[in-house]
Amino acid sequence: MQSVREMHPAQVVRPEFLQKITHNELESVDVEVGKHLPQKDFSDIFAWRTVKGLRMIADVVFYRRYVHRAIVLETVAAIPGMVGGVIRHLKSLRNMKDDSNIRVLLAEAENERMHLMTWMEVAKPLLIERLIVMGLQGVFFNAYLLLYLISKRTAHRLVGYLEEEAIISYTEMVKEIEAGIIPNVPAPEIAKKYWNLPSNATLLDVTLAIRADEATHRDTNHEIANELDGIE
């Protein structure tokens, strides 16, 4: 008999990963690097400048330590989907109306969590780094929860811009792996299983897969924010 975990495996967010995928297929996935949604009002400007401020801090702290940057990025990125999903879930129960975005946001949260689990396997962070991650989770969770309660549109726009920056960071990481600056080590088993990667998959394959996921989250959150135009 299957265990509960086997009956409910972590779900991918892109159809490409529902079956075995090759390195060439990963490279052919169009993530539209550089795609950016222009700011059109104060809400967008606030979200964009907040993300740019966070990016500047990350650049100073991590510079080109992309794997450690990824751990912090995914710690933050795994929070919005859960916050949005839970708030919408409770609202759906109160109003007795369905909200299809609940499933989308919870899937996003799970996907980002799998990103974090993967990078933890790659980097093997020290205790101090784990403590920093824990502290960051607490701060960002409360800040994002407050923002979501004030303006769902701004919150989703912020995530959209955050994912734009994530794609840029992962693209730079891909370049450094291809140039031999970052060792192209074998992919951890958790990544091979989750993304249906080949047995000889490497860090480059993992990075390409995660970047593809981030493109999905970028477009999803910008789309949800657009749906909220004129409602809030």
QUIRA-V389349 format. One record per run of one state. SS is the DSSP state (H for helix, E for strand, C for the rest). FROM is the first residue (numbers start at 1). LEN is the number of residues. If there is no record, write none. Layout:
ss: [SS SS]
from: [FROM FROM]
len: [LEN LEN]
This chain:
ss: [C H C H C E C H C H C H C H C H C H C E C H C E C E H C]
from: [1 4 8 15 19 21 22 23 29 42 63 66 96 101 124 127 151 152 179 186 187 189 196 197 198 202 203 228]
len: [3 4 7 4 2 1 1 6 13 21 3 30 5 23 3 24 1 27 7 1 2 7 1 1 4 1 25 5]
